[in-house]
Amino acid sequence: MGKLEGKVALITGAGSGIGAATARLMAKEGAKIAITGVPAEGVHTVAKELTDAGYEAIGIPTDVSNAEQVEAAVAQTVKKFGSLDILVPNAGIQMHNEDVNLHTLPEEVWDHTHNINYRGVYLTTKYGLSQMVAQNTGGVVVIVASITALNGSSRNVSYMSGKHGLIGLSRYIAVHYAKHGIRCNSVCPGALARTPNHDQHPDPAGRDQRLRDAIPLGRVGVPEDIAPMITFLATPDASYATGANFVVDGGLTTT
């Protein structure tokens, strides 16, 4: 029996990347999975992959910046599986070549990034926590932040500042929802081979080489490097862990 047997998990941004890798791993551990995010094609593809493999999953295309869609995704998850036990706010964007130079930063770049990366997590936790509190059976939230939240070096100011905020939000939830039996931690992934919106990066090949040289383990990460930490934090093995931030970055932030 898997360590998440009988649990229901809703994962945002699960049509690809870290979200999809986490969905696959949590399903193997016995969880029923709600795959949410955009675009719809990726969401439905991952959900079908899981159901074809014999797992229980549902695909719910969801714009996390839209309150009605997030609320509906939670409701649809509960209608399908009967509860919500694990919440993984993971959806995010990174406007690599536009999200630079605060003094000239277009307001629409700031707004669009924060609407997904920060407001989207607020909405996901708002409606997810509402369901968990109503159930009165506890729950787990694992917020996906970034190592850009640990210093000021990223040139992507909207992305970086939003990720800083997610660690604070995680700590708030941990403190104020412990009385409901709800744990919350954040995870900071390091540099992955494919960043959010990787096709928009101005120099992906150069980035890869620079990172390989800088990371003590000598390679950039993949989503499958991050999913085990997220999954572990959702299991009973991590029952005393809350309000913490876990870095998975190949040692990059230690240099």
TAGIKA-V282820 format. One record per run of one state. SS is the DSSP state (H for helix, E for strand, - for the rest). FROM is the first residue (numbers start at 1). LEN is the number of residues. If there is no record, write none. Layout:
ss & from & len
SS & FROM & LEN
SS & FROM & LEN
This chain:
ss & from & len
- & 1 & 7
E & 8 & 4
- & 12 & 5
H & 17 & 12
- & 29 & 3
E & 32 & 6
- & 38 & 2
H & 40 & 13
- & 53 & 4
E & 57 & 5
- & 62 & 5
H & 67 & 15
- & 82 & 4
E & 86 & 3
- & 89 & 13
H & 102 & 3
- & 105 & 2
H & 107 & 11
- & 118 & 1
H & 119 & 17
- & 136 & 3
E & 139 & 6
- & 145 & 2
H & 147 & 4
- & 151 & 6
H & 157 & 20
- & 177 & 1
H & 178 & 3
- & 181 & 1
E & 182 & 8
- & 190 & 2
E & 192 & 1
- & 193 & 5
H & 198 & 3
- & 201 & 3
H & 204 & 11
- & 215 & 6
E & 221 & 1
- & 222 & 1
H & 223 & 12
- & 235 & 1
H & 236 & 3
- & 239 & 6
E & 245 & 4
- & 249 & 3
H & 252 & 3
- & 255 & 1
